[in-house]
Amino acid sequence: MMDVLQGLAYGIVSFAVLVVVGIVIISKLGDSTAACATDYTYNATAQQCQNVTGGDGTDPSNTAWTTGGYLSTQLGSSGLAGWIPAVIAVAIGALFLSYFMGRKR
């Protein structure tokens, strides 16, 4: 049973690493494709187009930046990565149930 739990743990850690790497790559790709209006420059830290004179920032409106932000959100805690605790609970519950059901036989 510990071998199965160890395999499950490796799978979950691998999945979490892939999600984090995916979020970083997609957000950096979105940052590199951001297009700002005239007199605005893109600030990667704030992820906004900021006025050169120090005014308020606005979001870039190009499709690549918008899609990158959307995909990062879908991979983050409100999206795919949010299912990890539920998958862990169901998998461990199924392992324990199968262990105890197998002992009766």
DSSP file (Angstrom, degrees, kcal/mol; ACC not computed):
  #  RESIDUE AA STRUCTURE BP1 BP2  ACC     N-H-->O    O-->H-N    N-H-->O    O-->H-N    TCO  KAPPA ALPHA  PHI   PSI    X-CA   Y-CA   Z-CA
    1    1 A M     >        0   0    0      0, 0.0     4,-2.2     0, 0.0     5,-0.2   0.000 360.0 360.0 360.0 -35.6    0.0    0.0    0.0
    2    2 A M  H  >  +     0   0    0      1,-0.2     4,-2.5     2,-0.2     5,-0.2   0.846 360.0  57.2 -66.0 -31.8    2.9    2.4    0.7
    3    3 A D  H  > S+     0   0    0      2,-0.2     4,-2.2     1,-0.2    -1,-0.2   0.900 107.6  47.5 -64.1 -39.3    4.2    1.8   -2.8
    4    4 A V  H  > S+     0   0    0      2,-0.2     4,-2.4     1,-0.2    -2,-0.2   0.915 112.4  48.6 -68.0 -42.3    0.9    3.0   -4.2
    5    5 A L  H  X S+     0   0    0     -4,-2.2     4,-2.5     2,-0.2    -2,-0.2   0.878 110.6  51.8 -64.3 -37.3    0.8    6.0   -1.9
    6    6 A Q  H  X S+     0   0    0     -4,-2.5     4,-2.3     2,-0.2    -2,-0.2   0.913 110.4  48.0 -66.1 -41.6    4.4    6.8   -3.0
    7    7 A G  H  X S+     0   0    0     -4,-2.2     4,-2.1     2,-0.2    -2,-0.2   0.892 111.9  50.3 -63.3 -40.2    3.4    6.6   -6.6
    8    8 A L  H  X S+     0   0    0     -4,-2.4     4,-2.4     2,-0.2    -2,-0.2   0.905 109.7  50.6 -63.8 -41.7    0.4    8.8   -6.0
    9    9 A A  H  X S+     0   0    0     -4,-2.5     4,-2.6     2,-0.2     5,-0.2   0.914 109.7  50.0 -64.2 -42.4    2.6   11.4   -4.2
   10   10 A Y  H  X S+     0   0    0     -4,-2.3     4,-2.4     1,-0.2    -1,-0.2   0.907 111.5  49.6 -61.4 -40.8    5.1   11.4   -7.1
   11   11 A G  H  X S+     0   0    0     -4,-2.1     4,-2.3     2,-0.2    -2,-0.2   0.905 112.0  46.8 -64.2 -42.0    2.2   12.0   -9.5
   12   12 A I  H  X S+     0   0    0     -4,-2.4     4,-2.5     2,-0.2    -2,-0.2   0.907 113.2  48.4 -68.4 -41.9    0.7   14.8   -7.5
   13   13 A V  H  X S+     0   0    0     -4,-2.6     4,-2.5     2,-0.2    -2,-0.2   0.914 112.4  49.4 -64.7 -41.6    4.1   16.5   -7.0
   14   14 A S  H  X S+     0   0    0     -4,-2.4     4,-2.4    -5,-0.2    -2,-0.2   0.915 111.4  49.4 -62.2 -42.4    4.8   16.2  -10.7
   15   15 A F  H  X S+     0   0    0     -4,-2.3     4,-2.3     2,-0.2    -2,-0.2   0.915 111.1  49.2 -62.6 -43.6    1.4   17.6  -11.6
   16   16 A A  H  X S+     0   0    0     -4,-2.5     4,-2.4     2,-0.2    -2,-0.2   0.902 111.1  49.7 -63.7 -40.8    1.9   20.6   -9.2
   17   17 A V  H  X S+     0   0    0     -4,-2.5     4,-2.7     1,-0.2     5,-0.2   0.915 110.7  50.2 -64.4 -42.1    5.4   21.3  -10.7
   18   18 A L  H  X S+     0   0    0     -4,-2.4     4,-2.5     1,-0.2    -2,-0.2   0.895 110.5  49.9 -62.7 -39.7    3.9   21.2  -14.2
   19   19 A V  H  X S+     0   0    0     -4,-2.3     4,-2.5     2,-0.2    -2,-0.2   0.928 112.6  46.8 -64.3 -44.7    1.1   23.6  -13.2
   20   20 A V  H  X S+     0   0    0     -4,-2.4     4,-2.4     2,-0.2    -2,-0.2   0.929 114.1  46.9 -64.2 -45.5    3.6   26.1  -11.6
   21   21 A V  H  X S+     0   0    0     -4,-2.7     4,-2.7     1,-0.2     5,-0.2   0.906 112.3  51.5 -63.2 -40.2    5.9   25.9  -14.6
   22   22 A G  H  X S+     0   0    0     -4,-2.5     4,-2.6    -5,-0.2     5,-0.2   0.907 109.6  49.0 -62.4 -41.9    2.9   26.4  -16.9
   23   23 A I  H  X S+     0   0    0     -4,-2.5     4,-2.5     2,-0.2     5,-0.2   0.926 113.4  47.0 -63.8 -44.2    1.7   29.4  -15.0
   24   24 A V  H  X S+     0   0    0     -4,-2.4     4,-2.4     2,-0.2     5,-0.2   0.939 114.7  45.8 -63.8 -46.7    5.2   31.0  -15.1
   25   25 A I  H  X S+     0   0    0     -4,-2.7     4,-2.5     1,-0.2    -2,-0.2   0.927 115.0  46.5 -64.1 -44.8    5.7   30.3  -18.8
   26   26 A I  H  X S+     0   0    0     -4,-2.6     4,-2.5    -5,-0.2    -1,-0.2   0.907 113.7  47.9 -66.3 -40.6    2.3   31.6  -19.8
   27   27 A S  H  X S+     0   0    0     -4,-2.5     4,-2.3    -5,-0.2    -1,-0.2   0.902 113.6  47.3 -68.2 -38.4    2.5   34.7  -17.7
   28   28 A K  H  X S+     0   0    0     -4,-2.4     4,-2.1    -5,-0.2    -2,-0.2   0.887 112.0  50.6 -67.8 -37.7    6.0   35.5  -19.1
   29   29 A L  H  X S+     0   0    0     -4,-2.5     4,-1.1    -5,-0.2    -2,-0.2   0.914 111.1  48.7 -64.2 -42.1    4.8   34.9  -22.6
   30   30 A G  H  < S+     0   0    0     -4,-2.5     4,-0.5     1,-0.2     3,-0.3   0.893 110.2  51.7 -63.2 -39.5    1.9   37.2  -22.0
   31   31 A D  H >< S+     0   0    0     -4,-2.3     3,-0.8     1,-0.2    -1,-0.2   0.881 108.4  51.2 -63.8 -38.0    4.2   39.8  -20.6
   32   32 A S  H 3< S+     0   0    0     -4,-2.1    -1,-0.2     1,-0.2    -2,-0.2   0.724 112.4  46.2 -74.6 -19.2    6.5   39.6  -23.7
   33   33 A T  T 3< S+     0   0    0     -4,-1.1    32,-0.3    -3,-0.3    -1,-0.2   0.402  80.7 128.1-101.2   2.8    3.5   40.1  -26.0
   34   34 A A    <   -     0   0    0     -3,-0.8     2,-0.5    -4,-0.5     8,-0.1  -0.372  41.8-161.5 -64.0 131.6    1.9   43.0  -24.2
   35   35 A A        -     0   0    0     -2,-0.1    26,-0.7     6,-0.1    27,-0.4  -0.970   6.6-165.7-118.2 123.5    1.2   45.9  -26.5
   36   36 A C        -     0   0    0     -2,-0.5     3,-0.1     4,-0.2     6,-0.1  -0.704  22.9-104.9-107.6 158.5    0.6   49.3  -24.9
   37   37 A A    >   -     0   0    0     -2,-0.3     3,-1.5     1,-0.2    -1,-0.1  -0.149  57.7 -65.9 -70.3 172.3   -0.8   52.5  -26.4
   38   38 A T  T 3  S+     0   0    0      1,-0.3    -1,-0.2    13,-0.0     3,-0.1  -0.322 124.1  21.5 -60.4 143.7    1.4   55.5  -27.3
   39   39 A D  T 3  S+     0   0    0      1,-0.2    13,-2.0    -3,-0.1     2,-0.4   0.588 106.4 103.3  69.6  14.3    3.0   57.2  -24.3
   40   40 A Y  E <   -A   51   0A   0     -3,-1.5     2,-0.3    11,-0.2    -1,-0.2  -0.953  51.7-163.9-123.4 146.3    2.7   54.0  -22.2
   41   41 A T  E     -A   50   0A   0      9,-2.4     9,-3.1    -2,-0.4     2,-0.4  -0.952  27.6-110.2-125.1 149.9    5.3   51.4  -21.3
   42   42 A Y  E     -A   49   0A   0     -2,-0.3     2,-0.7     7,-0.2     7,-0.2  -0.659  22.5-158.8 -83.6 127.6    4.6   48.0  -20.0
   43   43 A N  E  >> -A   48   0A   0      5,-3.0     4,-1.7    -2,-0.4     5,-1.4  -0.920   1.3-165.7-105.2 108.2    5.6   47.4  -16.4
   44   44 A A  T  45S+     0   0    0     -2,-0.7    -1,-0.1     1,-0.2     5,-0.0   0.788  85.8  57.4 -67.1 -28.3    6.1   43.6  -15.9
   45   45 A T  T  45S+     0   0    0      1,-0.2    -1,-0.2    -3,-0.1    -2,-0.0   0.936 119.6  28.8 -67.8 -46.0    6.0   43.9  -12.1
   46   46 A A  T  45S-     0   0    0      2,-0.2    -2,-0.2    -3,-0.1    -1,-0.2   0.604 101.1-135.7 -86.7 -12.9    2.6   45.5  -12.0
   47   47 A Q  T  <5 +     0   0    0     -4,-1.7     2,-0.3     1,-0.2    -3,-0.2   0.908  67.4 107.8  53.0  48.2    1.5   43.8  -15.3
   48   48 A Q  E   <S-A   43   0A   0     -5,-1.4    -5,-3.0    11,-0.1     2,-0.6  -0.970  77.9-108.7-144.7 158.2    0.0   47.0  -16.6
   49   49 A C  E     -AB  42  58A   0      9,-4.0     9,-2.8    -2,-0.3     2,-0.4  -0.825  42.5-162.4 -85.7 122.8    0.8   49.7  -19.1
   50   50 A Q  E     -AB  41  57A   0     -9,-3.1    -9,-2.4    -2,-0.6     7,-0.2  -0.885  20.8-110.0-114.7 142.4    1.8   52.7  -17.2
   51   51 A N  E >   -A   40   0A   0      5,-0.6     3,-1.6    -2,-0.4   -11,-0.2  -0.386  21.0-131.6 -66.3 139.8    1.9   56.3  -18.4
   52   52 A V  T 3  S+     0   0    0    -13,-2.0    -1,-0.1     1,-0.3   -12,-0.1   0.826 107.1  57.3 -62.6 -32.1    5.5   57.7  -18.9
   53   53 A T  T 3  S-     0   0    0    -14,-0.3    -1,-0.3     1,-0.0    -2,-0.1   0.465 126.6 -96.7 -81.4  -0.6    4.5   60.8  -17.0
   54   54 A G  S <  S+     0   0    0     -3,-1.6    -2,-0.1     1,-0.1     3,-0.1   0.664  75.0 142.6  98.7  17.1    3.4   58.8  -13.9
   55   55 A G        -     0   0    0      1,-0.2    -4,-0.3     0, 0.0    -1,-0.1  -0.019  58.6 -58.2 -78.2-171.3   -0.3   58.5  -14.4
   56   56 A D        -     0   0    0     -6,-0.1    -5,-0.6     1,-0.1     2,-0.2  -0.267  56.4-115.0 -68.3 155.6   -2.5   55.5  -13.7
   57   57 A G  E     -B   50   0A   0     -7,-0.2     2,-0.3    -3,-0.1    -7,-0.2  -0.600  25.5-164.3 -92.4 153.8   -1.9   52.2  -15.3
   58   58 A T  E     -B   49   0A   0     -9,-2.8    -9,-4.0    -2,-0.2     3,-0.1  -0.931  26.3-104.7-130.9 157.2   -4.1   50.3  -17.8
   59   59 A D        -     0   0    0     -2,-0.3   -11,-0.1   -11,-0.2     2,-0.0  -0.561  40.0-105.7 -78.7 144.2   -4.2   46.7  -18.9
   60   60 A P        -     0   0    0      0, 0.0   -24,-0.1     0, 0.0    -1,-0.1  -0.396  25.5-152.6 -63.3 149.2   -2.9   45.9  -22.4
   61   61 A S        +     0   0    0    -26,-0.7   -25,-0.1     4,-0.1     2,-0.1   0.379  51.4 118.2-109.7   4.2   -5.7   45.2  -24.8
   62   62 A N     >  -     0   0    0    -27,-0.4     4,-1.9     1,-0.1     5,-0.2  -0.382  70.0-120.6 -75.0 155.7   -4.0   42.9  -27.3
   63   63 A T  H  > S+     0   0    0      1,-0.2     4,-2.8     2,-0.2     5,-0.2   0.862 107.4  55.5 -64.3 -40.7   -5.4   39.3  -27.7
   64   64 A A  H  > S+     0   0    0      1,-0.2     4,-2.2     2,-0.2    -1,-0.2   0.910 110.2  45.3 -62.8 -42.5   -2.1   37.5  -26.7
   65   65 A W  H  > S+     0   0    0    -32,-0.3     4,-2.2     2,-0.2    -1,-0.2   0.918 114.5  48.5 -67.6 -42.4   -1.8   39.3  -23.4
   66   66 A T  H  X S+     0   0    0     -4,-1.9     4,-2.1     1,-0.2    -2,-0.2   0.910 113.1  47.4 -63.8 -43.1   -5.5   38.8  -22.5
   67   67 A T  H  X S+     0   0    0     -4,-2.8     4,-2.6     2,-0.2     5,-0.2   0.891 110.1  52.8 -66.8 -39.6   -5.4   35.1  -23.4
   68   68 A G  H  X S+     0   0    0     -4,-2.2     4,-2.1    -5,-0.2    -2,-0.2   0.911 110.2  47.9 -61.2 -43.3   -2.2   34.6  -21.4
   69   69 A G  H  X S+     0   0    0     -4,-2.2     4,-1.8     2,-0.2    -1,-0.2   0.889 111.9  50.1 -63.6 -39.8   -3.8   36.1  -18.4
   70   70 A Y  H  X S+     0   0    0     -4,-2.1     4,-2.2     2,-0.2    -2,-0.2   0.929 111.3  47.7 -64.9 -45.6   -6.9   34.0  -18.8
   71   71 A L  H  X S+     0   0    0     -4,-2.6     4,-1.7     1,-0.2    -2,-0.2   0.875 109.4  53.5 -65.5 -37.0   -4.9   30.8  -19.1
   72   72 A S  H  X S+     0   0    0     -4,-2.1     4,-1.5     1,-0.2    -1,-0.2   0.899 109.8  48.9 -62.5 -39.4   -2.8   31.6  -16.1
   73   73 A T  H  < S+     0   0    0     -4,-1.8     5,-0.4     1,-0.2     6,-0.2   0.898 109.3  51.8 -66.2 -40.3   -6.0   32.1  -14.1
   74   74 A Q  H  < S+     0   0    0     -4,-2.2     6,-3.2     1,-0.2     7,-0.2   0.803 113.5  44.1 -68.9 -28.5   -7.4   28.8  -15.3
   75   75 A L  H  < S+     0   0    0     -4,-1.7     6,-1.0     4,-0.2    -1,-0.2   0.734 104.7  81.8 -83.3 -23.3   -4.2   27.0  -14.2
   76   76 A G  S ><>S-     0   0    0     -4,-1.5     3,-2.0    -5,-0.2     5,-0.8   0.229 107.7 -65.6 -74.0-163.3   -4.0   28.8  -10.9
   77   77 A S  T 3 5S+     0   0    0      1,-0.3    -1,-0.1     4,-0.2    -3,-0.1   0.714 132.5  52.4 -63.5 -23.0   -5.8   28.1   -7.6
   78   78 A S  T 3 5S+     0   0    0     -5,-0.4    -1,-0.3     3,-0.1    -4,-0.1   0.529 118.9  31.8 -89.3  -3.9   -9.3   28.9   -9.0
   79   79 A G  T X 5S-     0   0    0     -3,-2.0     3,-0.9    -6,-0.2     4,-0.4   0.204 124.7 -17.8-118.7-124.1   -8.9   26.5  -12.0
   80   80 A L  G > 5S+     0   0    0     -6,-3.2     3,-1.5     1,-0.3     4,-0.2   0.867 129.3  54.8 -61.1 -41.8   -7.1   23.2  -12.6
   81   81 A A  G > <S+     0   0    0     -6,-1.0     3,-1.3    -5,-0.8    -1,-0.3   0.745  95.1  70.0 -67.6 -21.8   -4.8   23.4   -9.6
   82   82 A G  G <  S+     0   0    0     -3,-0.9     4,-0.4    -6,-0.7    -1,-0.3   0.676  90.8  61.3 -68.1 -16.5   -7.8   23.9   -7.3
   83   83 A W  G <> S+     0   0    0     -3,-1.5     4,-2.3    -4,-0.4    -1,-0.3   0.580  78.3  89.9 -85.1  -9.8   -8.8   20.3   -8.0
   84   84 A I  H <> S+     0   0    0     -3,-1.3     4,-2.4    -4,-0.2     5,-0.2   0.906  85.5  49.1 -58.4 -46.7   -5.6   18.8   -6.5
   85   85 A P  H  > S+     0   0    0      0, 0.0     4,-2.3     0, 0.0    -1,-0.2   0.893 112.3  49.2 -61.5 -37.0   -6.9   18.5   -2.9
   86   86 A A  H  > S+     0   0    0     -4,-0.4     4,-2.4     2,-0.2     5,-0.2   0.904 111.0  49.5 -66.9 -40.6  -10.0   16.8   -4.1
   87   87 A V  H  X S+     0   0    0     -4,-2.3     4,-2.4     2,-0.2     5,-0.2   0.904 111.3  50.0 -64.5 -41.2   -8.0   14.4   -6.2
   88   88 A I  H  X S+     0   0    0     -4,-2.4     4,-2.6    -5,-0.2     5,-0.3   0.940 111.8  47.5 -61.7 -47.6   -5.8   13.6   -3.2
   89   89 A A  H  X S+     0   0    0     -4,-2.3     4,-2.3     1,-0.2    -2,-0.2   0.919 114.4  45.5 -62.7 -44.6   -8.7   12.9   -0.9
   90   90 A V  H  X S+     0   0    0     -4,-2.4     4,-2.5     2,-0.2    -1,-0.2   0.911 113.9  49.1 -66.2 -42.3  -10.5   10.7   -3.4
   91   91 A A  H  X S+     0   0    0     -4,-2.4     4,-2.1    -5,-0.2    -2,-0.2   0.925 113.9  44.6 -65.1 -44.9   -7.4    8.7   -4.3
   92   92 A I  H  X S+     0   0    0     -4,-2.6     4,-2.4    -5,-0.2     5,-0.2   0.902 113.4  51.4 -67.9 -39.6   -6.4    8.1   -0.7
   93   93 A G  H  X S+     0   0    0     -4,-2.3     4,-2.4    -5,-0.3    -2,-0.2   0.914 110.4  48.8 -61.0 -42.6   -9.9    7.2    0.3
   94   94 A A  H  X S+     0   0    0     -4,-2.5     4,-2.5     2,-0.2    -1,-0.2   0.877 109.9  52.4 -65.3 -37.3  -10.1    4.7   -2.6
   95   95 A L  H  X S+     0   0    0     -4,-2.1     4,-2.1     2,-0.2    -2,-0.2   0.931 111.5  45.4 -64.1 -44.9   -6.8    3.2   -1.5
   96   96 A F  H  X S+     0   0    0     -4,-2.4     4,-2.4     2,-0.2     5,-0.2   0.908 113.4  49.8 -66.1 -41.1   -8.0    2.7    2.0
   97   97 A L  H  X S+     0   0    0     -4,-2.4     4,-2.5     1,-0.2     5,-0.2   0.926 112.3  47.0 -62.8 -43.8  -11.3    1.3    0.9
   98   98 A S  H  X S+     0   0    0     -4,-2.5     4,-2.0     2,-0.2    -1,-0.2   0.862 111.1  53.1 -67.5 -33.6   -9.6   -1.2   -1.5
   99   99 A Y  H  X S+     0   0    0     -4,-2.1     4,-1.4    -5,-0.2    -2,-0.2   0.945 114.1  40.4 -64.2 -48.6   -7.1   -2.2    1.2
  100  100 A F  H  X S+     0   0    0     -4,-2.4     4,-1.0     1,-0.2    -2,-0.2   0.850 115.5  50.7 -72.9 -33.3   -9.8   -3.0    3.8
  101  101 A M  H  X S+     0   0    0     -4,-2.5     4,-0.8    -5,-0.2    -1,-0.2   0.874 110.1  51.5 -68.9 -35.8  -12.1   -4.6    1.2
  102  102 A G  H  < S+     0   0    0     -4,-2.0    -2,-0.2    -5,-0.2    -1,-0.2   0.796 103.7  58.3 -70.7 -28.1   -9.2   -6.8    0.0
  103  103 A R  H  < S+     0   0    0     -4,-1.4    -1,-0.2     1,-0.2    -2,-0.2   0.822  98.6  59.4 -70.5 -30.9   -8.4   -7.9    3.6
  104  104 A K  H  <        0   0    0     -4,-1.0    -1,-0.2     1,-0.3    -2,-0.2   0.833 360.0 360.0 -68.0 -30.8  -11.9   -9.4    4.1
  105  105 A R     <        0   0    0     -4,-0.8    -1,-0.3    -3,-0.2    -2,-0.2   0.474 360.0 360.0 -81.4 360.0  -11.4  -11.7    1.2
